[in-house]
Amino acid sequence: MNKKVALLMSGGVDSSYCAYLLKEQGYEIHGIYLKLHGREELHAANIRNIQKASNHLGFVYDVLDAQELFKEHVYNEFVRGYQEGRTPNPCAMCNPRMKFGFAFAKAMEMGCDYIATGHYARVKNGRIREAFDSHKDQSYFLFGIPQEAIDRVIFPLGELLKQDIKPIALAKLPWLGNIETYKESQEICFVEKDYVDVLKQHVPVEQAGEIVNTQGQTIGTHKGYMQYTIGKRKGFFVNGAHTPHYVLAIHPKENQIVVGTKDELAKNRVLANPLALPHGFEPRECMVKIRYRSPKTPASVHLDSRGQLIANLKEHAYGVANGQALVLYDGDLVLGGGFIVHSEIASS
């Protein structure tokens, strides 16, 4: 009897090719499309694409409406994060709650043996592992998914190069050339152009405020604190500035941002609220990432007496933002991580 796999589908080339690969490997496929947001035109196009895959490859699929759950656990937290001066990471929140939480539970209820997605990642010895394609690796966003899902997950694209997939997919599945496509690699599914446009629907974003330096002196003006993230160097005016200034801190209650030099942006100690760590986690040396596109940095990590995850970096990191994920790596294996709540320069 064929093993049954629930394939989470987006309607794009990658997930359609995943269906082809799984079919070739002998799996019985049950496609799942998650409606997570209110962009109905996008949903309709995606579902039409999934229908084409279903017709050509011979599998069933369901459309699951999870908008209320997504709004509660991801969307509202996204808006609240910016209100509170953080830089939230909705994909890292969505994966454990929605794709490998809600959808995984539904897949098990359907009698599936596995769950598959088009993420660029791999699994080894019960741990998430970086993808073969380092440029497209998405393991950073998967650090928080529960162990029961990791034990049953399949990443069909994990050993492949992104640049090779489209030509191979079009050769194997020529109908893919006719599917409706949207902007590729859209990092946040509910953001059409700019995250600020989403915030404007809920909170007053365009409220001009003061820019101060690290001594508290007013040196310029900005357009509204929610339009800035740590490390940003454009979109504000600093009186008499002759060198680049970067956002160092955000004070939401005062509608104030603090700016300074790149040297002042440097941090070497990062604190995070842990979301997922190995059982019996002990202090250790490892590599960490503080943003999706940031390079890995060597660090000593441990849990303090309050249960916070502390990473003492061996090299300075720039643009460390509260709300982003601190992800721990052992080689290419994801150890776990948490969401950043504080960063600082610690004396050696």
C-alpha positions as CSV (number, residue, x, y, z in Angstrom):
1,M,0.0,0.0,0.0
2,N,1.3,3.4,-1.0
3,K,2.3,5.8,1.8
4,K,0.0,8.8,1.9
5,V,1.5,12.3,2.0
6,A,-0.2,15.6,2.6
7,L,1.4,18.2,0.3
8,L,1.0,21.8,1.2
9,M,0.7,23.6,-2.1
10,S,1.0,27.3,-3.0
11,G,0.0,27.1,-6.6
12,G,3.5,27.9,-7.9
13,V,6.0,25.9,-9.9
14,D,7.9,24.6,-6.9
15,S,4.9,23.0,-5.1
16,S,3.6,21.6,-8.4
17,Y,7.0,20.0,-9.1
18,C,6.9,18.6,-5.5
19,A,3.7,16.8,-6.5
20,Y,5.4,15.4,-9.5
21,L,8.4,14.2,-7.5
22,L,6.3,12.6,-4.8
23,K,4.2,10.9,-7.4
24,E,7.3,9.5,-9.1
25,Q,8.4,8.2,-5.7
26,G,5.2,6.2,-5.3
27,Y,3.4,8.4,-2.7
28,E,-0.4,8.8,-2.6
29,I,-0.8,12.6,-2.6
30,H,-3.4,14.6,-0.9
31,G,-2.9,18.3,-1.7
32,I,-3.7,21.0,0.8
33,Y,-4.1,24.7,0.1
34,L,-4.3,27.0,3.1
35,K,-6.3,30.2,2.9
36,L,-4.4,32.3,5.4
37,H,-5.3,35.9,4.4
38,G,-8.0,37.9,2.6
39,R,-6.4,38.4,-0.8
40,E,-9.1,36.5,-2.6
41,E,-7.9,37.2,-6.1
42,L,-4.6,35.6,-5.2
43,H,-6.3,32.6,-3.7
44,A,-8.4,32.1,-6.8
45,A,-5.3,32.1,-9.1
46,N,-3.4,29.8,-6.8
47,I,-6.3,27.3,-6.6
48,R,-6.7,27.3,-10.4
49,N,-3.0,26.3,-10.6
50,I,-3.5,23.6,-8.1
51,Q,-6.5,22.3,-10.0
52,K,-4.2,22.0,-13.1
53,A,-1.7,20.0,-11.1
54,S,-4.5,17.8,-9.7
55,N,-5.8,17.1,-13.2
56,H,-2.5,16.3,-14.8
57,L,-1.0,14.3,-11.9
58,G,-4.1,12.6,-10.6
59,F,-4.4,13.6,-6.9
60,V,-7.1,15.1,-4.7
61,Y,-6.8,18.3,-2.8
62,D,-8.6,20.3,-0.2
63,V,-8.8,24.1,0.4
64,L,-8.7,24.8,4.1
65,D,-9.8,28.2,5.4
66,A,-7.5,29.1,8.3
67,Q,-7.9,32.8,8.2
68,E,-9.2,33.3,11.7
69,L,-6.4,31.2,13.2
70,F,-3.8,32.9,11.1
71,K,-5.1,36.3,12.1
72,E,-4.9,35.4,15.8
73,H,-1.5,33.9,15.8
74,V,0.4,35.6,12.9
75,Y,-1.3,38.7,11.4
76,N,-2.3,40.4,14.6
77,E,1.1,39.7,16.1
78,F,2.7,41.2,13.0
79,V,0.7,44.5,13.5
80,R,1.3,44.5,17.2
81,G,5.0,43.9,16.8
82,Y,5.5,47.1,14.7
83,Q,3.3,49.0,17.1
84,E,5.6,48.0,19.9
85,G,8.8,48.9,18.0
86,R,9.7,45.3,17.1
87,T,10.4,43.8,13.6
88,P,8.3,40.7,13.6
89,N,9.1,37.6,11.5
90,P,5.7,36.3,10.3
91,C,7.1,33.3,8.4
92,A,8.9,32.0,11.5
93,M,5.6,32.4,13.5
94,C,3.5,30.8,10.7
95,N,5.4,27.6,10.3
96,P,5.0,26.1,13.8
97,R,1.5,27.5,14.2
98,M,-0.1,27.0,10.8
99,K,1.8,24.8,8.4
100,F,3.3,22.4,10.9
101,G,0.6,23.0,13.5
102,F,-2.9,23.4,12.1
103,A,-2.2,21.8,8.7
104,F,-0.1,19.0,10.2
105,A,-3.0,18.1,12.6
106,K,-5.4,18.1,9.6
107,A,-3.1,15.9,7.6
108,M,-2.9,13.3,10.4
109,E,-6.7,13.4,10.7
110,M,-6.9,12.6,7.0
111,G,-4.8,9.5,7.6
112,C,-1.6,10.8,6.0
113,D,1.7,9.3,7.0
114,Y,3.7,12.3,6.1
115,I,3.5,16.0,5.4
116,A,5.5,17.6,2.5
117,T,6.2,21.2,1.6
118,G,8.2,23.1,-1.0
119,H,10.6,24.6,1.6
120,Y,14.3,24.5,0.7
121,A,15.5,22.5,3.6
122,R,16.4,18.9,4.6
123,V,15.9,16.6,7.6
124,K,18.7,14.5,9.1
125,N,18.6,12.5,12.3
126,G,15.3,14.1,13.4
127,R,16.6,17.6,12.9
128,I,16.0,20.3,10.3
129,R,19.1,20.7,8.1
130,E,20.0,23.4,5.6
131,A,19.1,22.9,2.0
132,F,21.7,21.9,-0.6
133,D,21.0,25.2,-2.3
134,S,22.6,27.6,0.2
135,H,21.2,30.7,-1.7
136,K,17.6,29.5,-1.2
137,D,17.9,27.8,2.1
138,Q,14.8,28.3,4.3
139,S,15.9,26.4,7.4
140,Y,16.0,29.7,9.4
141,F,12.2,29.9,9.2
142,L,11.7,26.3,10.3
143,F,13.5,26.4,13.7
144,G,10.3,26.4,15.7
145,I,8.4,23.5,14.1
146,P,7.4,20.7,16.6
147,Q,9.3,17.5,16.7
148,E,6.3,15.4,15.8
149,A,6.1,17.3,12.5
150,I,9.9,17.0,11.8
151,D,9.6,13.3,12.3
152,R,7.0,13.1,9.5
153,V,8.1,15.9,7.1
154,I,9.4,15.5,3.5
155,F,11.1,18.4,1.7
156,P,11.3,17.2,-2.0
157,L,13.3,20.2,-3.0
158,G,15.9,20.0,-0.3
159,E,18.6,18.3,-2.4
160,L,18.0,20.4,-5.5
161,L,19.2,23.8,-6.9
162,K,16.5,26.4,-7.4
163,Q,18.0,27.5,-10.7
164,D,17.6,23.9,-12.1
165,I,14.0,23.3,-11.0
166,K,12.0,25.5,-13.4
167,P,13.6,24.2,-16.6
168,I,13.4,20.6,-15.4
169,A,9.8,21.1,-14.2
170,L,8.7,22.7,-17.5
171,A,10.4,19.9,-19.4
172,K,8.6,17.2,-17.3
173,L,5.4,19.1,-16.9
174,P,4.9,21.4,-19.9
175,W,1.5,22.6,-18.7
176,L,3.3,24.5,-16.0
177,G,4.3,27.1,-18.6
178,N,0.6,28.1,-18.7
179,I,0.0,28.6,-15.0
180,E,-0.7,32.0,-13.6
181,T,2.3,33.4,-11.8
182,Y,2.8,36.1,-9.2
183,K,5.9,37.8,-8.0
184,E,8.3,35.0,-6.9
185,S,9.8,34.7,-3.5
186,Q,7.2,36.8,-1.8
187,E,8.5,36.7,1.7
188,I,5.2,37.7,3.4
189,C,2.1,36.3,1.8
190,F,-0.3,38.9,3.0
191,V,1.9,41.9,2.0
192,E,1.3,42.9,-1.6
193,K,3.8,45.7,-2.0
194,D,5.0,47.1,1.4
195,Y,4.4,46.1,5.0
196,V,3.6,49.7,5.8
197,D,0.5,49.4,3.6
198,V,-0.8,46.6,5.8
199,L,-0.2,48.6,9.0
200,K,-2.0,51.6,7.6
201,Q,-5.2,49.6,7.6
202,H,-5.1,49.2,11.4
203,V,-2.9,51.9,13.0
204,P,-1.9,55.5,12.4
205,V,1.5,55.1,10.7
206,E,2.3,58.5,9.3
207,Q,2.9,60.5,12.4
208,A,6.1,62.6,12.2
209,G,8.4,62.4,15.2
210,E,11.8,63.3,16.5
211,I,15.1,61.7,15.7
212,V,17.6,61.7,18.6
213,N,21.2,60.6,18.9
214,T,22.6,58.3,21.6
215,Q,23.0,61.3,23.9
216,G,19.3,62.1,23.6
217,Q,19.8,65.3,21.5
218,T,17.2,66.0,18.9
219,I,18.9,66.0,15.5
220,G,16.2,65.5,12.9
221,T,12.7,64.2,12.0
222,H,11.1,61.0,10.7
223,K,7.9,60.0,9.1
224,G,6.5,57.7,11.8
225,Y,8.4,55.1,13.9
226,M,6.6,52.1,12.4
227,Q,8.2,52.8,9.1
228,Y,11.6,52.0,10.4
229,T,13.5,48.9,11.4
230,I,16.9,48.5,13.2
231,G,19.7,49.1,10.7
232,K,17.7,51.2,8.2
233,R,19.7,54.1,6.9
234,K,17.2,55.9,4.6
235,G,13.8,57.6,4.8
236,F,14.7,60.1,7.6
237,F,16.4,63.5,7.8
238,V,19.4,64.3,10.1
239,N,20.4,67.9,10.5
240,G,23.9,68.5,9.0
241,A,24.7,64.8,8.5
242,H,27.8,64.2,6.4
243,T,28.1,60.4,7.1
244,P,25.5,57.6,7.0
245,H,23.2,57.3,10.0
246,Y,21.5,54.0,11.0
247,V,18.4,53.3,13.1
248,L,19.8,52.1,16.4
249,A,16.6,51.9,18.5
250,I,12.9,52.6,18.3
251,H,10.9,54.2,21.1
252,P,7.2,53.7,20.2
253,K,5.7,55.6,23.2
254,E,7.6,58.7,22.3
255,N,7.3,58.2,18.5
256,Q,11.0,58.5,18.5
257,I,13.9,56.8,16.7
258,V,17.5,56.8,17.8
259,V,20.2,57.0,15.1
260,G,23.9,56.7,15.0
261,T,27.0,55.4,13.2
262,K,27.5,51.9,12.0
263,D,29.9,51.3,14.9
264,E,27.1,52.2,17.3
265,L,24.9,49.7,15.6
266,A,27.2,46.8,16.5
267,K,26.0,44.2,19.1
268,N,27.7,41.2,20.6
269,R,25.2,39.9,23.1
270,V,21.7,38.8,22.0
271,L,18.8,37.7,24.3
272,A,15.8,35.7,23.0
273,N,12.7,34.0,24.4
274,P,13.3,30.4,23.4
275,L,10.7,28.6,21.3
276,A,12.4,25.4,20.4
277,L,15.5,23.8,21.8
278,P,16.8,20.3,22.1
279,H,15.7,18.4,25.2
280,G,18.2,18.9,28.0
281,F,19.8,21.8,26.3
282,E,23.2,22.7,27.8
283,P,25.6,25.6,27.3
284,R,27.5,25.2,24.0
285,E,29.5,26.8,21.2
286,C,27.6,27.0,17.9
287,M,26.8,29.3,15.0
288,V,23.9,31.6,15.1
289,K,21.9,33.7,12.7
290,I,20.0,36.9,13.8
291,R,18.2,37.5,10.4
292,Y,17.3,35.4,7.4
293,R,19.9,37.0,5.2
294,S,22.6,37.6,7.8
295,P,25.7,35.4,7.8
296,K,26.2,32.9,10.6
297,T,28.2,34.1,13.5
298,P,30.1,32.0,16.1
299,A,28.7,32.3,19.6
300,S,28.6,30.8,23.1
301,V,25.0,30.1,24.0
302,H,23.2,29.2,27.2
303,L,20.0,29.6,29.2
304,D,20.1,32.1,32.1
305,S,18.3,31.6,35.4
306,R,15.1,33.1,34.0
307,G,15.1,30.7,31.1
308,Q,16.1,33.2,28.5
309,L,18.4,32.2,25.6
310,I,21.7,34.1,25.7
311,A,24.1,34.3,22.7
312,N,27.5,35.8,23.3
313,L,28.7,36.5,19.8
314,K,32.4,36.1,18.9
315,E,32.0,38.7,16.2
316,H,29.9,41.9,16.1
317,A,26.5,41.7,14.4
318,Y,24.7,44.6,12.8
319,G,21.0,45.2,12.6
320,V,19.9,43.0,15.4
321,A,16.2,43.7,15.8
322,N,13.8,42.6,18.5
323,G,11.1,40.3,17.0
324,Q,13.5,38.6,14.6
325,A,14.5,35.0,15.2
326,L,17.8,33.9,16.8
327,V,18.5,30.5,15.2
328,L,21.2,28.1,16.4
329,Y,23.2,25.9,14.0
330,D,25.6,23.0,14.5
331,G,27.1,22.8,11.1
332,D,24.1,22.6,8.8
333,L,21.8,21.2,11.5
334,V,19.3,23.6,13.1
335,L,19.4,23.2,16.9
336,G,16.5,25.5,17.6
337,G,16.2,29.1,18.7
338,G,13.8,31.8,19.8
339,F,12.6,35.4,19.2
340,I,15.0,38.2,20.0
341,V,13.9,40.5,22.9
342,H,17.2,42.5,23.5
343,S,20.7,43.0,22.2
344,E,23.6,45.0,23.5
345,I,27.4,45.4,23.6
346,A,28.7,43.4,26.5
347,S,32.1,44.1,28.0
348,S,34.6,41.3,27.4
